[in-house]
Amino acid sequence: MSDPQSWGFLRRFLVGKHPGRTLMRIVVLIIAVVAFYKWVAFPVRASGDSMIPTIQDRQVVLAWRMNRFSPALKRGDLVVINYAGERQLLLKRILGLPGERFAMRNGAIFINGEIIPEPYVQFQAGDWNRAEILLEADEYFFCGDNRSMGLANHYATTVKRDRIMGKVKR
């Protein structure tokens, strides 16, 4: 490798014939990646078993950032919630929408007194019970898909719209 020609080949292989252009491409690429993750989407790693079987523990998914131009959230959407600062993000499913009456009885979800189908739930436990609540105008109810775990082991509660950071498309 002490041959000057081999160093020239290596240099040309790494930076091309025009190092200035290569450097500019690298800078533009870095700026584009940073902008994408700051304003468009961000990766989230699932932690725990609460979303099984939809999302596995330690699986990484891409969440699209929510802003005022984002489409309205729907029941069944997977969302990333800023639960306790950006260090603790939750990946959960929206079950209850603003203005609805929400309840859980023997593992079944009731919206405005009617049971709703949940095709994404494969493991159902009958001990999931929660008294009926009325969701406020900007409030959502969220929970994980793995209902075989007890309700006490889940984050299953309400969240304001401004705490929802992103939406995961599956």
ABEGO torsion letter per residue (X at the ends): XABAAAAAAAAAAAAEABAAAAAAAAAAAAAAAAAAAAAABBBBBBBEAAAOAABBBGBBBBBBBBBAABBBBBBGBBBBBBABEAABBBBBBBABBBGBBBBBBGGBBBBGGBBBBBAABABBBAABBBBBBBBBAABBBBBBABAABBAAABBBBBBBAAABABBBBX
